[in-house]
């Protein structure tokens, strides 16, 4: 790292730390409005402007509360919050990825929200998303946005090839070959990332761990079958070879939106970027289908998304203001606004208005939410994808056998959940 970059990073880090309120040094006047700090982890270009506008709307309606809005890069936010919360200097509100919620709740960093203003309309939210915000029987976040994976495809290319959205992974192989023959472009390009491979596990009725049995199952026969299917989709007619570079995500995305590949597996956070591509100037050309099923006959994709959580270390005045803010940001009106501006999926049914569902991307993803599989309430669950990310890229690149890679992942996961058996 060059010295200039390092210096800039240090200044930015100190500036970010200074924005954390956490009730320890509010800087509020005794008789003035309460200022809370919100760390938003959304895309700074595509999504943040909508949230900033809502903050202004909130402040206009709540003269006694000010919001210090801070956009924190998603890939840095978890570690930054962990550090800040441990030193009593965290923001009052965090846009927390669903996998972070139980982990931070276990550490005592989040305040339970049951019975508070933040969850005053709990019955309006999708029950499975409320369950996903719980840890040890208490709710530590209000569902803010939700997502899942789907097979997204280029309708024009599929029509030209005379194929329909595949129902199984075997069907996808056949469709990809036909697309290649009829259009000259690859029919499918898969990801080497563990999160994207999760659908293959669900399709075999498997998972990385069995929480109830406290057993690591990433190398079980069902899991090996799932990853074998995943591995088989990197080689064959119409199947793009695995991209093992650091920029693989961008390469796959660019190929899809420019019409150079007919289908990929992706989440709704990319809807706005789909529409920016030459292949989807007509938004209705974007096809969205449930991820293909495995040999179990069932299709399943991981549930993702974000909650709004309140820092347990804030004082009473800041927590009260934070609860009011969270209630506003997760209201039906706010969620409708967010969906219309950002093309993200609301977490409450009354926000799926006619205007929202007029967006073919949102309507399409809403249609596949029923196949989304909630994550188990295991604080370490999301971290289990780390060892798999390391191994799957080696397997996909042909540098490691499937058995060895999954065996190594199993060993690494043992260290993350030491009370689980193999």
SVG drawing of the C-alpha trace seen along z (x, -y; Angstrom):
<svg xmlns="http://www.w3.org/2000/svg" viewBox="-52 -24 56 64">
<polyline fill="none" stroke="black" stroke-width="0.4" points="0.0,0.0 1.4,-3.4 1.9,-5.9 -0.6,-8.4 -3.3,-5.8 -2.5,-4.6 -2.7,-8.1 -6.0,-8.7 -7.4,-5.5 -6.3,-6.4 -8.0,-9.8 -11.2,-8.2 -11.1,-5.7 -10.7,-8.3 -13.5,-10.4 -15.8,-7.4 -15.1,-6.7 -15.9,-10.3 -19.4,-9.9 -20.3,-7.1 -22.6,-8.4 -23.5,-5.5 -24.7,-7.7 -21.2,-8.0 -20.6,-11.5 -23.8,-12.8 -22.8,-16.4 -26.5,-17.3 -27.5,-20.5 -29.4,-19.8 -32.6,-21.4 -32.0,-20.7 -32.9,-17.9 -31.4,-14.4 -28.9,-13.5 -28.7,-9.8 -26.2,-8.3 -27.3,-5.8 -24.8,-3.7 -26.3,-2.8 -24.5,0.0 -26.3,-0.3 -24.8,-1.0 -23.6,-4.6 -24.5,-5.3 -27.7,-3.5 -29.4,-3.3 -28.1,-5.9 -29.7,-9.0 -33.1,-7.5 -32.2,-7.0 -30.8,-10.5 -34.1,-11.9 -36.0,-9.8 -33.8,-11.1 -34.7,-14.7 -38.4,-13.7 -38.1,-12.1 -36.4,-15.1 -39.0,-17.4 -41.7,-15.4 -39.7,-15.0 -38.2,-18.3 -36.8,-16.9 -34.6,-14.3 -31.7,-14.8 -30.1,-12.0 -26.4,-11.9 -26.4,-9.8 -23.2,-7.8 -22.8,-5.5 -20.4,-2.7 -19.2,-0.3 -20.9,3.0 -17.7,5.0 -16.3,3.0 -19.3,2.4 -19.4,5.7 -15.8,5.3 -16.2,1.6 -19.3,2.0 -17.8,4.9 -14.9,2.7 -16.9,-0.4 -19.5,1.5 -16.8,3.2 -15.5,-0.2 -18.9,-1.8 -18.7,-4.0 -21.0,-2.4 -23.8,-4.2 -27.3,-4.2 -28.8,-2.4 -27.2,0.1 -28.4,1.4 -27.4,5.0 -27.2,7.8 -29.5,10.6 -26.5,12.9 -24.9,10.3 -28.0,9.8 -27.8,12.9 -24.0,12.6 -24.2,9.0 -27.2,9.9 -25.2,12.7 -22.4,10.2 -25.0,7.9 -24.5,5.2 -28.1,5.0 -31.1,4.0 -34.1,6.3 -37.0,4.6 -40.0,6.7 -42.8,4.5 -41.1,1.3 -42.3,-1.4 -39.9,0.1 -42.0,3.2 -45.4,1.6 -46.6,3.1 -44.9,6.4 -47.9,8.3 -47.4,6.4 -44.1,8.0 -43.5,11.4 -43.3,13.8 -40.2,15.7 -38.3,12.4 -39.3,11.6 -38.0,15.0 -34.8,14.4 -34.3,11.3 -34.5,13.2 -31.9,14.7 -32.6,16.7 -36.3,15.9 -36.0,12.1 -36.2,9.9 -33.1,7.7 -33.9,6.1 -36.8,4.9 -36.8,6.3 -35.8,3.4 -35.1,5.1 -35.2,8.7 -33.8,10.7 -33.1,14.1 -31.5,15.6 -33.2,16.4 -32.3,17.6 -32.4,14.4 -32.4,14.8 -32.6,12.9 -36.1,13.6 -35.2,12.6 -32.3,15.1 -34.3,17.9 -37.1,17.2 -34.7,17.3 -33.4,20.6 -36.9,22.0 -36.3,22.8 -38.1,22.0 -36.9,21.2 -35.4,24.6 -37.0,26.3 -34.0,28.4 -30.2,28.1 -30.3,30.9 -32.8,28.9 -30.5,25.9 -27.6,27.9 -29.8,28.8 -31.1,25.3 -27.6,23.8 -26.5,26.1 -29.5,25.2 -28.9,21.5 -25.3,21.9 -26.4,23.7 -29.2,21.2 -27.7,17.9 -23.9,18.3 -23.7,17.1 -23.3,19.1 -26.5,20.2 -25.3,20.0 -22.4,18.6 -22.2,19.8 -20.5,18.3 -17.7,19.9 -19.0,18.0 -20.4,20.2 -23.5,18.0 -24.5,18.7 -23.8,22.4 -26.2,22.6 -29.1,23.2 -27.5,26.5 -27.4,27.6 -31.0,26.7 -31.9,28.6 -30.6,31.8 -32.2,31.1 -28.8,30.3 -26.9,27.5 -23.5,26.6 -24.5,27.6 -27.5,29.3 -28.1,26.8 -30.6,29.1 -28.2,32.0 -25.2,29.7 -23.4,31.5 -21.3,30.2 -22.8,31.6 -20.8,29.7 -19.1,33.0 -22.1,35.2 -23.2,37.4 -26.1,35.0 -23.8,32.0 -21.2,33.7 -24.0,34.5 -25.0,30.8 -21.5,29.5 -21.0,32.1 -23.9,30.6 -22.6,27.1 -19.1,28.2 -20.6,29.8 -22.1,26.5 -18.7,25.0 -18.0,27.4 -20.0,28.3 -21.7,26.8 -23.1,23.4 -21.7,23.4 -19.1,20.7 -16.0,21.9 -15.4,20.9 -14.0,17.4 -11.5,17.6 -10.3,14.0 -10.9,11.4 -13.2,9.6 -15.4,12.6 -18.6,11.0 -18.2,8.0 -17.3,10.1 -20.4,12.3 -22.7,9.3 -21.3,7.4 -21.7,10.4 -25.3,10.8 -26.4,7.2 -24.7,6.9 -26.4,10.0 -23.2,12.1 -24.6,14.8 -28.2,15.8 -28.7,16.6 -27.0,16.4 -28.1,16.7 -28.4,13.4 -30.2,11.3 -32.6,8.3 -29.9,5.9 -28.8,5.9 -32.2,4.9 -31.2,1.3 -27.9,2.4 -29.7,4.9 -31.8,2.1 -28.7,0.1 -27.4,2.8 -27.9,2.8 -29.8,6.2 -32.4,4.8 -33.3,1.3 -36.7,2.9 -37.2,3.9 -39.6,6.6 -36.8,8.6 -35.6,9.5 -36.8,13.0 -36.9,14.1 -37.5,17.7 -37.1,19.8 -33.6,21.3 -33.6,24.8 -34.3,27.8 -31.9,30.5 -32.6,34.3 -34.9,33.8 -37.4,32.2 -37.4,29.0 -35.8,25.7 -34.4,23.5 -32.4,20.3 -30.9,18.5 -32.8,15.6 -30.8,12.4 -31.5,8.8 -31.1,6.3 -32.6,5.4 -32.5,2.1 -31.0,2.7 -30.5,0.4 -27.3,0.3 -27.7,1.5 -24.9,-0.8 -26.8,-4.1 -28.4,-6.0 -32.2,-6.0 -32.8,-9.2 -30.9,-8.0 -32.5,-4.6 -36.0,-6.2 -35.2,-8.4 -33.7,-5.4 -36.9,-3.4 -38.9,-6.2 -36.6,-6.4 -36.6,-2.7 -40.4,-2.7 -40.5,-5.4 -37.9,-3.8 -39.7,-0.5 -43.2,-1.9 -45.3,-0.9 -44.9,-4.4 -41.1,-4.4 -40.8,-0.9 -42.9,-1.7 -40.7,-4.8 -37.5,-2.7 -38.9,0.0 -39.9,-2.5 -36.6,-4.4 -34.1,-1.5 -35.9,1.5 -35.4,3.4 -37.9,5.8 -40.1,4.6 -40.4,6.8 -44.1,6.1 -47.0,7.1 -48.7,3.7 -45.7,2.1 -46.2,4.2 -48.5,1.6 -49.7,1.6 -46.9,-1.0 -44.3,1.2 -45.4,4.3 -45.4,2.4 -41.6,2.9 -41.1,6.2 -37.9,6.9 -39.6,6.5 -42.7,8.4 -40.5,11.2 -38.5,11.5 -41.6,11.3 -42.8,14.4 -39.8,16.5 -39.7,15.5 -41.7,18.6 -38.6,20.7 -36.4,18.7 -34.9,20.7 -34.5,18.7 -31.1,19.0 -31.0,20.9 -30.5,18.7 -26.9,19.6 -24.6,16.6 -21.7,18.2 -23.8,19.3 -22.8,16.6 -19.2,17.0 -19.3,20.6 -19.3,19.4 -15.8,18.0 -14.0,21.4 -16.2,22.5 -15.3,19.5 -11.7,20.4 -12.2,24.0 -14.8,23.7 -12.7,21.4 -9.9,24.0 -12.3,26.8 -13.9,24.8 -10.5,23.9 -9.4,27.6 -6.7,27.1 -8.4,29.3 -10.6,32.3 -14.2,32.0 -13.5,34.4 -10.4,32.7 -11.9,29.2 -15.0,30.1 -12.8,32.0 -10.7,28.9 -13.8,26.7 -15.1,29.1 -11.9,28.9 -12.0,25.1 -15.7,24.9 -14.9,27.1 -12.9,24.2 -15.9,21.8 -18.4,24.1 -16.2,26.2 -19.2,27.7 -20.5,29.3 -19.5,32.8 -18.6,34.0"/>
</svg>
